[in-house]
Amino acid sequence: MSSPSATPSDLGAVPTVDPHDTGGIGGQPRGLTTLFFTELWERFSYYGMRALLTLFMVAPVAAGGLAYDNRRAGMIYGTYTMCVYMLSIPGGFLADNFLGARASVLYGGIIIAAGHFTLALQSEGTFYVGLVLIAVGTGLLKPNISSMVGSLYRAQDVRRDAGFSLFYMGINIGAFSAPLITGWLAQSAAFKDVLRGWGFNPVHSWHWGFAAAGVGMTLGLVVYLLTAGRLAHVGRPPAAEAPRPWGKLALVLLGAAILFALVRLSDTDPRFAWIRYGYVVLPVLAILWFGFQANLDSKRIAAVFVFSLAAIIFWAIFEQAGSTISLFGDQLTRNEVLGWKFPSAWFQSVNSFFVMTLAPVFGWLWVKLGERQPSSPAKFTLGLIFLGLSFVLMVPAARLTVEGRVSPFWIVGLFFLQTVGELLLSPVGLSTMTKLAPPKLLGLIMGIWFLAAALGNKLAGVLAGEFTATDGHALASFFLQQAAWVGVAALALFACVPWVRKLMGGVK
């Protein structure tokens, strides 16, 4: 056991991997248990707040919200979630060259907690400050905690994909429980009555939900520090005598600032909406550039961009859970079962419930199949297919809204299909990135992976702006068009599977 007073500077030790370390969850390395619970609480904070974000922005002022329209709320939601992941690139670079992964996770968690507690303050200005702090903190924490999971294993350790699946289950335990708690605090009549009894204005119940998210991140930091000794062999900072690339850091930060400025320009000026096509075009150009280089590392980087492009498309649909599907659940769905009413934010727990149910099955399946399991690009193709089917399912649901609110089981079915797709793509993607990345570029490659999530999240926000609760037939077309585009992407990736496997150079 490590000392509770451990600091970033004394978290480092011998950078070796013990292949016989089976003392963690399910025979995994002990360090996975620490990262499992730290990430569980970080995701509790993130998804607890995200479950409320769009609903808070569109709620009337009289109900404690900001009274934004769907388009404005979608743009803010997309920009915020984009920044959460986009900042993973400078966060990964800082870890690789300055702080080390373990210190980056610690500092990131502190900033995230500060952001959530800032959201708990009742003003529009602190709302935006809180979003900025959470985005910066997540940029430090998210890529580096994932890279440390990969560092717990040797390259050919067959436990690797199963370990990432278990890690992903921890994420979803936090994501499942968070909306149940924050949604009840923010939306339930029972808690509003409690606030009245305490002498507080019940319309500010949203901010109690935001504060609960901050408590979750604080608990994650406590777990991380108390068990830091299990991570003594991974995530160390560079040697003290190693030169620090300040110039490159400035370029990375400048690149992130330029990307943010271009995205904002595409939002605010219709003449520059074409910039969004670059989300797809630029990865394609990177694939072609690196794919036809002679050295193996370049070819593997091309494969990284193939997976990243597929991820952009996946997250553009999947991450509408917090916008389009959140609004559908709040405005067009009967939020009750057998006469028992529940907060609409609770729909955000359904995906995580299915992950917790299915992740052990997928983890067991990959270990059982061993060398016979599908390749990573094949798993990605299947993930896109299930994602497309989820929006196909919403087409008849949208048409039924013409007659009134629909059953909540339409959303349950959507999340089941999306969860199957997610488990075929997201944990596999995390694992594959750590296997394809050159050792000195691990944090940066993880940053690229999360940049794909950033761009996908931004597109999700843009698409959510087209959501309508007043025209069921238009809403059905909205779902069908997106399902069709995902189907096209799945077919294209399927056709490229043999080539992508060659680019990976023996990595499976």
PyMOL commands that set and color helices and strands:
alter all, ss='L'
color gray80, all
select helices_A, chain A and resi 8-10+25-27+30-58+61-63+70-86+88-99+101-119+124-151+160-187+189-198+202-226+228-231+246-268+270-291+296-322+324-331+344-372+376-403+409-436+439-464+472-503
alter helices_A, ss='H'
color red, helices_A
select strands_A, chain A and resi 336-337+340-341
alter strands_A, ss='S'
color yellow, strands_A
deselect
rebuild
show_as cartoon
